[in-house]
Amino acid sequence: MYVTHNRAAIDEMGYAMSRLEIEPDHCDSGEVVHGVSDSQRSNKPLNDLDNEIAQLTKLKSGPHQMLSQIAPGRRGLPVSTVKMLAGRECNFSGRGRFSSADCCHVLSRYLPVNGPWLIDEMNSRAYVSHFSADGSLFVAGFQGSHIRIYNVDEGWKVQKNILAKSLRWTITDTSLSPDQRHLVYASMSPIVHIVNVGSAEIESLANVTDIHDGLDFSSAGDEDRGYSFGIFSVKFSTDGREVVAGSSDDSIYVYDLEANRPSLQISAHSSDVNTVCFADESGHLIYSGSDDTYCKVWDRRCLNARDKPAGVLMGHLEGITFIDSRGDGRYFISNGKDQAIKLWDIRKMSSEATCSQEDFRNYEWDYRWMDYPPQAKDVKHPRDLSVATYRGHSVLRTLIRCYFSPEYSTGQKYIYTGSHNSCVYIYDLVSGAQVATLKHHKSPVRDCSWHPYYPMLLSSSWDGDIVKWEFPGSGEAPAPVIKNRVRRRSIY
């Protein structure tokens, strides 16, 4: 039985209780905590954001119309948590419960902006970090040969401490299998290693306490090439039977784990393939991004001998550092060395590249040691096919990564990224507004990961710190960070 109330009474119930109000700071202000305020939120949509992705995001993260209605034909967004709860008790939606979109509307208001709490600190640069699909494990890879797997549910205890085998330069990427029993790690070598992370031993030393089997990607194609290459990006397929990789020899590889051999090599780009991923659960479509500035879509069902992509997406002025799929086989985002994230719809792709970097670049620049040229900030790509562009962070020195926020808790309504200037940036997907900036690190934040179910985000940096940001259930701010920094300095 539901209790009925007057709507006007519900409208007056505590909007101020819906979100912790924190005044924002600029990333160079020296403050540790950066949060969300209404002054940073913008209801003005991006000029070039198509209506479909905006509507899809709204459907996944917007409240029921009866909960947001303030007058006939008028809706007020966002809706406070108190009003949402009161509306649920009054059964305004007619369902007697929250839908997944209602839940996302509530949870997405509580951004992981409080902290940070130090999880671990190493004496080498952190290059990669990510949660497992269920959020129970967290993986961090460091330049000094170590990969650590933390048990999130047991107080961040180190469950596995892996010493990488035959490391060249750094751990470039890691990926957990869907069943969370195996992990693959890559470096600047054609050999990708796979480790059983479910074994009882905490210390994983190759051929001592664990077997680090090598997956040799150089055995694909011409065996007499006579040169070596490195792997920049590696990902498991959804069924765990394949691994896709992007390499420094401008190629994409797919490795069949059951057959224990590469099943596909594509001469995909004219420069390093910095990032690859499967578009969706089917595994048919692969996205790739390269230093040649192009994002490409590959359909494995219709590849021919000429390695022709299903389509090319132009718009970045410089190389692509990372790609993250929305998981629907249609939309993805890419981070670029032109200091921008771009949102793409593969239905807008071109059949071939019709514009090269030489057509618009009249300056010399190398992101590894130079600042981005001021004159380049005003350059527009003549054939930009992207849906939207997000700016504010910096992509220098290393392959900075970006992601969609989790579907379960936010409806993928945000985009977040690391940055060369030591911050983590969170953007609103639809409005393009920078809704939060997190600062703690002293060196570039190469990677960061949002928990798939809770308002918790971990950032990893070249300063060796792994830190946690969250929205405390009590609404209280954490103690000063200097008190939270209980050091666990590694000897490695």
C-alpha positions in Angstrom: 0.0 0.0 0.0 1.4 3.4 -1.0 1.0 6.6 0.9 -0.1 9.6 -1.2 1.1 13.1 -0.6 0.6 16.5 -2.2 3.1 17.1 -5.0 3.8 20.6 -3.8 4.9 19.3 -0.4 7.3 16.9 -2.1 8.7 19.7 -4.2 9.7 21.5 -1.1 11.7 18.6 0.3 15.4 19.4 0.5 17.1 20.0 -2.8 20.2 20.9 -0.8 20.5 17.4 0.5 20.9 15.9 -2.9 24.6 16.6 -3.4 27.6 17.5 -1.4 28.5 21.0 -2.4 32.2 21.7 -2.9 33.6 24.8 -4.4 35.8 24.0 -7.4 39.5 24.9 -7.6 41.7 25.2 -10.6 44.1 22.3 -11.1 47.1 24.4 -10.6 45.9 25.9 -7.3 47.8 23.4 -5.2 44.6 22.1 -3.5 44.1 18.4 -3.0 40.4 18.0 -3.3 38.4 19.2 -6.3 34.7 18.8 -6.6 31.5 19.7 -8.3 29.5 22.9 -8.1 26.5 24.2 -10.0 28.7 26.9 -11.5 30.6 24.2 -13.4 27.5 22.5 -14.7 26.2 23.6 -18.0 22.7 22.9 -19.5 23.8 24.2 -22.8 24.4 21.3 -25.1 27.5 20.9 -27.3 26.8 22.6 -30.7 27.6 19.5 -32.7 26.3 16.8 -30.4 23.7 14.8 -32.3 20.3 14.3 -30.7 20.5 10.5 -30.7 23.4 10.0 -28.2 21.9 12.8 -26.0 18.6 10.9 -26.0 20.3 7.6 -25.3 22.2 9.0 -22.4 19.0 10.6 -21.1 17.1 7.3 -21.3 19.9 5.5 -19.3 20.4 8.2 -16.6 17.3 10.4 -16.5 14.5 10.1 -13.9 10.9 9.1 -14.8 9.0 12.1 -16.1 6.6 12.0 -13.2 9.4 12.4 -10.8 10.9 15.4 -12.6 7.8 17.2 -13.6 7.4 20.6 -11.8 4.4 21.8 -13.8 2.4 20.5 -16.8 4.8 20.2 -19.7 7.8 21.4 -17.6 10.5 19.3 -16.2 13.1 20.3 -13.7 16.5 18.5 -13.7 18.4 17.3 -11.8 15.9 16.0 -9.3 17.0 15.8 -5.7 17.5 12.5 -4.0 15.0 13.3 -1.3 12.3 14.1 -4.0 13.2 10.9 -5.9 12.7 8.8 -2.7 9.5 10.6 -1.9 8.2 10.1 -5.4 9.0 6.4 -5.2 7.0 6.0 -2.0 4.1 7.8 -3.6 4.4 5.6 -6.6 4.4 8.5 -9.1 6.0 6.3 -11.7 3.3 3.6 -11.3 6.0 0.9 -10.9 6.5 1.1 -7.1 10.2 1.1 -7.5 13.1 2.8 -9.2 14.0 1.9 -12.8 17.7 1.5 -13.6 17.6 5.0 -15.1 16.2 6.4 -11.9 19.0 4.6 -9.9 21.6 6.1 -12.3 20.1 9.6 -11.9 20.6 9.3 -8.1 24.0 7.6 -8.1 25.5 9.8 -10.9 24.9 12.9 -8.7 27.5 11.5 -6.2 30.8 11.8 -8.0 34.0 10.3 -6.6 35.6 13.7 -5.8 36.5 13.3 -2.1 39.9 12.2 -1.0 42.4 11.0 -1.9 43.2 8.0 0.2 46.6 6.4 -0.6 46.3 2.7 -1.6 49.9 2.1 -2.5 53.1 3.8 -3.5 55.9 2.4 -5.6 59.3 3.6 -6.6 58.5 3.5 -10.3 56.0 5.0 -12.7 52.5 3.6 -12.8 51.5 3.0 -16.4 48.2 1.1 -16.3 45.5 0.5 -13.8 41.9 -0.9 -14.0 39.2 -2.6 -12.0 38.0 -6.1 -12.9 34.5 -6.3 -14.4 32.9 -7.0 -11.1 35.0 -4.5 -9.2 36.4 -7.1 -6.7 40.0 -6.7 -8.1 42.2 -3.8 -9.1 45.2 -4.2 -11.3 48.2 -1.8 -11.5 51.2 -2.1 -13.7 54.5 -0.2 -13.1 57.6 0.6 -15.2 59.8 -1.3 -12.7 58.6 -4.7 -13.9 55.8 -5.1 -11.2 52.1 -5.7 -11.6 50.1 -5.8 -8.5 46.6 -7.2 -8.1 44.7 -5.8 -5.1 41.7 -7.5 -3.5 39.2 -4.6 -3.2 36.8 -6.5 -0.9 39.6 -7.4 1.6 40.9 -3.9 2.4 43.1 -3.6 -0.8 45.3 -6.5 0.3 47.9 -7.4 -2.4 46.5 -10.7 -3.8 49.2 -11.1 -6.5 52.5 -9.4 -6.9 53.8 -10.3 -10.4 57.3 -9.7 -11.5 57.1 -9.3 -15.3 59.2 -11.6 -17.5 61.5 -10.3 -20.3 60.3 -6.7 -19.8 61.3 -4.2 -22.4 61.0 -0.6 -21.2 57.8 -0.8 -19.3 54.5 -2.6 -18.8 52.5 -1.1 -21.7 49.2 -2.7 -21.0 47.4 -5.4 -19.0 44.0 -7.2 -19.3 42.1 -9.5 -17.1 40.2 -12.4 -18.6 36.4 -12.3 -18.2 36.5 -15.1 -15.6 39.3 -13.2 -13.7 41.5 -16.3 -13.7 44.2 -15.0 -16.1 46.0 -11.8 -16.8 47.9 -10.9 -19.9 50.6 -8.2 -19.8 52.5 -6.6 -22.7 55.7 -4.5 -23.1 57.8 -3.3 -26.0 58.2 -6.9 -27.2 56.2 -9.2 -29.6 55.8 -11.6 -26.7 52.7 -11.1 -24.5 52.7 -13.1 -21.3 49.8 -14.7 -19.6 49.6 -15.5 -15.9 47.3 -17.6 -13.8 46.2 -15.1 -11.1 44.0 -17.6 -9.3 46.9 -19.5 -7.8 47.5 -19.4 -4.1 51.0 -17.9 -4.2 51.1 -14.1 -3.7 54.5 -13.7 -5.3 54.5 -14.6 -9.0 58.0 -15.1 -10.3 58.3 -16.4 -13.8 59.2 -20.1 -13.9 59.8 -20.1 -10.1 56.4 -19.8 -8.4 54.3 -19.4 -11.6 54.4 -20.1 -15.3 54.3 -17.0 -17.4 53.4 -18.5 -20.8 54.5 -16.4 -23.8 52.1 -15.6 -26.6 54.3 -15.0 -29.6 52.7 -12.4 -31.9 55.7 -12.3 -34.2 54.8 -15.8 -35.6 51.9 -14.2 -37.5 52.3 -13.4 -41.2 55.9 -13.3 -42.7 58.2 -15.3 -40.4 61.3 -13.9 -42.2 60.7 -10.2 -41.4 63.9 -10.1 -39.4 62.7 -7.3 -37.0 61.1 -7.0 -33.7 58.2 -4.8 -32.5 56.4 -3.8 -29.3 52.8 -4.2 -28.1 51.1 -1.0 -27.0 47.6 -2.3 -26.3 46.1 -5.7 -25.4 42.5 -6.7 -24.6 40.7 -10.0 -24.0 37.6 -10.7 -26.0 34.3 -11.0 -24.0 34.3 -14.8 -24.2 38.0 -15.0 -23.1 39.1 -17.0 -26.1 41.0 -14.3 -28.0 43.3 -11.4 -27.3 43.6 -8.4 -29.6 46.7 -6.3 -29.7 48.0 -3.1 -31.3 51.7 -2.9 -32.2 54.6 -0.6 -33.1 54.8 -2.3 -36.5 51.5 -0.5 -37.5 49.5 -3.7 -37.2 46.6 -5.3 -35.4 46.9 -8.8 -34.2 44.3 -11.3 -32.9 45.6 -14.3 -30.9 43.6 -17.5 -30.6 44.2 -18.8 -27.1 42.8 -22.3 -27.7 44.9 -22.8 -30.8 47.8 -21.0 -29.2 48.7 -19.0 -32.2 47.9 -15.7 -33.9 44.8 -16.1 -36.0 44.8 -12.6 -37.7 47.3 -9.9 -38.6 46.1 -6.7 -40.2 48.5 -4.1 -41.6 46.2 -1.5 -40.2 47.8 1.9 -40.2 50.8 3.9 -41.4 52.2 4.4 -37.9 52.2 2.9 -34.4 48.9 1.4 -33.4 48.6 2.8 -29.9 45.2 1.4 -28.9 42.8 -1.4 -29.9 39.6 -2.8 -28.4 36.6 -4.9 -29.4 33.5 -2.8 -30.1 31.0 -5.0 -28.4 30.4 -8.5 -27.0 30.1 -10.1 -30.5 33.8 -9.6 -31.2 33.2 -9.0 -34.8 34.1 -5.3 -34.8 37.5 -3.9 -33.7 38.4 -0.3 -33.2 42.0 1.0 -33.6 43.8 4.3 -33.1 47.2 5.2 -34.4 49.8 7.9 -34.6 48.7 8.5 -38.1 45.7 10.4 -36.5 43.0 8.0 -37.8 40.5 5.9 -35.9 39.5 2.8 -37.9 36.8 0.3 -37.7 37.5 -3.3 -38.7 34.8 -5.9 -39.4 36.3 -9.4 -39.2 33.5 -10.9 -41.1 34.4 -9.1 -44.3 38.2 -8.6 -44.3 39.9 -9.1 -47.6 43.5 -9.5 -48.6 44.1 -5.8 -48.9 43.4 -5.2 -45.2 40.8 -2.6 -46.0 38.9 -1.3 -43.0 35.1 -1.1 -42.8 35.6 2.7 -42.3 37.9 5.5 -41.3 37.1 8.3 -38.8 39.0 11.6 -39.3 39.1 14.5 -36.9 42.1 14.4 -34.7 45.0 16.6 -35.7 47.6 14.4 -33.9 48.0 10.8 -32.9 45.5 8.7 -31.0 46.6 7.6 -27.5 43.5 5.5 -26.4 40.1 4.3 -27.5 37.2 3.2 -25.2 34.1 1.6 -26.6 30.6 2.4 -25.3 29.9 -1.3 -25.7 27.0 -0.8 -28.2 29.0 -1.3 -31.4 28.2 2.2 -32.4 29.8 4.9 -30.2 33.3 5.2 -28.9 35.7 7.9 -27.6 39.3 8.6 -28.3 42.0 10.6 -26.6 44.4 12.5 -28.9 47.8 14.2 -28.8 45.9 17.3 -30.1 44.8 17.7 -26.4 41.2 16.6 -27.1 38.8 13.7 -26.5 36.5 13.0 -29.4 33.2 11.1 -29.4 32.5 9.1 -32.5 29.5 7.4 -34.2 30.7 4.7 -36.6 27.7 5.3 -38.9 29.4 8.6 -39.9 32.7 6.9 -40.9 34.2 7.4 -44.3 35.1 4.6 -46.7 38.7 5.8 -46.8 41.0 8.6 -45.5 40.6 11.6 -47.7 42.7 14.0 -45.7 46.3 13.6 -44.3 48.1 15.3 -41.5 50.3 17.2 -44.1 47.1 19.0 -45.3 46.7 21.0 -42.1 49.9 20.7 -40.1 52.6 23.4 -40.8 54.6 23.1 -37.7 57.1 20.6 -36.1 56.1 19.1 -32.8 56.9 16.0 -30.7 54.6 15.4 -27.8 57.3 13.4 -25.9 59.3 16.5 -25.0 57.6 19.6 -26.3 54.5 21.6 -25.2 51.6 21.7 -27.6 52.2 24.6 -30.0 49.9 27.6 -29.3 49.2 28.1 -33.0 47.9 24.5 -33.3 45.1 25.2 -30.8 43.2 27.2 -33.4 43.6 24.6 -36.2 40.4 22.9 -37.3 40.4 19.6 -39.1 38.9 20.1 -42.6 37.0 16.8 -42.5 36.2 16.3 -38.9 33.7 13.4 -38.6 33.5 13.4 -34.8 30.2 13.9 -32.9 31.7 16.0 -30.1 35.0 17.3 -28.8 36.0 17.7 -25.1 39.0 19.9 -24.1 40.6 20.9 -20.8 43.1 18.1 -20.0 46.6 17.7 -21.5 48.0 14.8 -23.4 51.8 15.0 -23.4 54.8 12.7 -22.7 52.8 9.4 -22.6 49.7 7.7 -23.9 47.0 9.2 -21.6 43.8 7.1 -21.3 40.1 8.1 -21.3 36.9 6.2 -20.5 33.1 6.3 -20.3 31.8 6.3 -16.8 30.2 3.1 -15.6 26.8 2.1 -17.1 25.4 0.7 -13.9 25.9 3.7 -11.6 26.0 6.7 -14.1 24.3 5.5 -17.3 27.6 6.4 -19.0 26.8 10.1 -18.8 30.3 11.2 -18.0 33.7 10.9 -19.7 36.9 10.9 -17.5 40.6 11.0 -18.3 44.0 11.3 -16.9 46.2 14.3 -17.8 49.8 15.3 -18.1 49.2 18.1 -15.6 48.7 15.6 -12.8 44.9 15.8 -12.7 41.9 13.6 -13.4 39.2 15.4 -15.4 35.5 14.4 -15.6 33.3 15.8 -18.4 29.6 15.7 -18.9 29.0 13.7 -22.1 26.0 15.7 -23.3 26.9 19.3 -22.3 30.6 19.0 -22.6 31.0 20.7 -19.2 34.0 19.9 -17.0 32.1 18.8 -13.9 35.1 17.8 -11.7 38.8 18.0 -11.5 40.8 15.9 -9.1 44.3 16.8 -8.0 46.8 15.0 -5.8 49.6 13.7 -8.0 52.9 15.3 -8.8 53.4 13.7 -12.2 51.3 12.8 -15.2 48.2 10.7 -14.5 48.5 8.1 -17.3 45.5 6.0 -16.3 42.5 6.0 -14.0 39.5 3.6 -13.4 36.0 4.2 -12.0 34.5 1.3 -10.0 31.8 -0.4 -12.0 29.2 -0.2 -9.2 30.3 2.3 -6.5 31.2 6.0 -6.6 34.9 5.3 -6.3 37.7 6.2 -8.7 41.4 5.2 -8.6 44.1 7.2 -10.3 47.6 6.0 -11.0 50.5 8.3 -11.9 54.2 8.5 -12.8 54.8 9.6 -9.3 54.2 5.9 -8.3 51.0 6.7 -6.2 47.8 4.7 -6.5 45.1 6.8 -4.8 41.4 6.4 -4.2 38.7 9.0 -4.7 35.1 8.4 -3.5 31.9 9.8 -2.2 31.7 8.9 1.5 28.4 7.6 2.6 28.5 9.8 5.7 28.9 12.9 3.5 32.0 13.8 5.6 35.1 15.0 4.0 38.2 12.8 4.5 41.0 13.8 6.9 43.9 15.8 5.3 45.7 13.8 2.8 49.0 13.9 4.7 47.3 11.9 7.5 45.9 9.4 5.0 49.3 8.7 3.4 50.2 5.6 5.3 53.2 4.6 3.2 53.7 1.2 1.8 57.0 1.9 0.1 58.1 -1.0 -2.1 61.7 -2.0 -2.2 61.4 -2.9 -5.9 
